[in-house]
Amino acid sequence: MPTLRLRAMRKADLSWVAQAERQLFSAEAWSPQLLASELDAMESLDDRFYVVAEVDATMAGYAGVWLGDSADVLTIATLPHFRRQGVGRALLNALLDAAAERECEAVLLEVRASNDGAIALYKGAGFKAIAKRRAYYTHPREDAVVMRKKLAAGLFSKSRVP
């Protein structure tokens, strides 16, 4: 049985993450420079958290969240051949744990209206659709569904991410 492991993202991961960004998000991929600045901010500002998922020591996905009074999921991605194996759920739970530990009131995210798999994942985790952003995505042009999950104090245990 494959072993799934989560860990904090490191600078050494940036080349792989940039390649995965291009593969998964093409024209809307974050640049390597933006990814590096986000990781720097995680280390210096302590207002965001990035995590990677490995399956049997092979990179399978990554995710990030900005942490304030509420939390905003910045990115969550699973490589296609690792989907429907619990990787996305584990990444999402790590972001929810980080938000709960920072005592965020809620977690918000945007998702492509056509991304039924992701929407099902988020609904299964307790997110509710609260709004639509018209033409939020540009390649291809598509609406975003804005989703929100209210967090309760003590909802999650200590972080599962080393």
N, C-alpha and C positions, 0 to 999 in steps of 0.2 A: 504494500500500500504506500503511495507517495506521501512524503513528509512535507507539510506546509510550515514555513517559518516566516515570521514577520520580524523586521528590524528597522531601526531608524535609517533613513537614507544618508549616504556618505558621498563625499566629493568623487570618490572612485566610481560611483554608480552613474555619474552624469552622462558619460558617453553612451551607455546603454539606454538610459532614460530618453536622451535626445533622439536616438535611433527609433525607439518605441513610439515616441511622440510623432515622428514623421510617418511611421507605418500606420498608426491608429488615427491620427488627426490631420494628416496631409497639410493642406493649406492653412489650417488653424493651429498647427503645432506650435508649441512654445519654442523659442529659439534656445540654443545652448547657453547664450548669455543670460537670458531671463531665468532659465533653470538654475544657473550658477548663482545669480543674485538672490533667488528665492532660498537656496540652501544657505547662503551667507546670512540672510535675514533670520533664518531658523536658528542659526548659531548665535547671532549677535543680539537680535531684538526679542527673541523668545516669544513672538506673537504668531508663530505658525509651526506646523509640524508636518514632516514628510516621512513616509514609510514605504518600504519595498517589501514585496512578497517573493519568496523563493520556494519552489517546489523541487525537492531533491537537489538543492544547491543551484538550480536554474532559475534565473529571474523570470517571474510570471506576471508581475504587475506592480503598480505603485499608486500612491495617493497622497494628497496634501490638503491641509485645512488651515485657514486663518482663524486665530482665536482672539476674540474681543468679548464684549458683553454677550453677543451671540457669536456663533461660529459659522464660517462660510466654507463649504467644500470647494476647493480651488480646482482640484483634478482628482479623478479616480479612473484607473485604466487597468484592464486585464488583457493580456495577449490572447488572441482568438483561440489557440489550442489549449488554453487553461481555463476557458469559460465553463460555467456550469459545474465547477469542481470545488466551490466554496472560497475561491480566492477573492472575488469581489466582496463577498459578505465579510470575510476576515479583514480586508482593508477598510471597509466601511465601519466595522466595529472598532477598529483601532482609532479611527478619526472620532467616533462617538466617545470612546474612552477618554481621548485627549480633551475633548470639549467638556466632558463631565468633570474631569479633574481640575479644569480651569474654572469650573462653576459657570459655564456659559448657560444662558437661559434657553437657547434653542440652537438648532443647526439648520442652515439653509443651503440649498443647492439649485442649480439649473441643469436641466437635462433635455436633450433633443426630444421633441414631441414624438418622433418615430422610433425612439429607442425603447421598445417595449420590454426588453430584458432588464435594462437598468431601472425603468420605472417600476417593474414588478419587484426588483430587489429592494428599492427604496420604500415602496409601500409595505413590503414584508417586514421592514425594519421600523415601521411606524411613522414614516413620512406621509404627509398629506399635501396634495396639490393645492396651492393657494393663489396662483396667478399664472398668466401666460405672457411671455415677452415676444411680441411679433418680430419676425425676421431677425432674431437675436444671433443666429448662426448665419454665416455668409457663404460657406463652401460645403455643401450647397445651402442655399437660402432656406432657412427653416425656423419655425417658432421654437422657443424654449418653454418648458413647463417649470415653473418655480415651485419647489417643494420645501416643506418645513417640518421639523420634528421638535416638539417641545421636550426639554430635558427636565427630569425631576431630580431633586437633590438626592445624592446617593444612588443614582440609577445604575452606575457601573462600578465595578471593583477597580482596584489599582490596575494600571495599564498592563496589558499583556505583551507589550512591545519592549524588548530590552534596549 
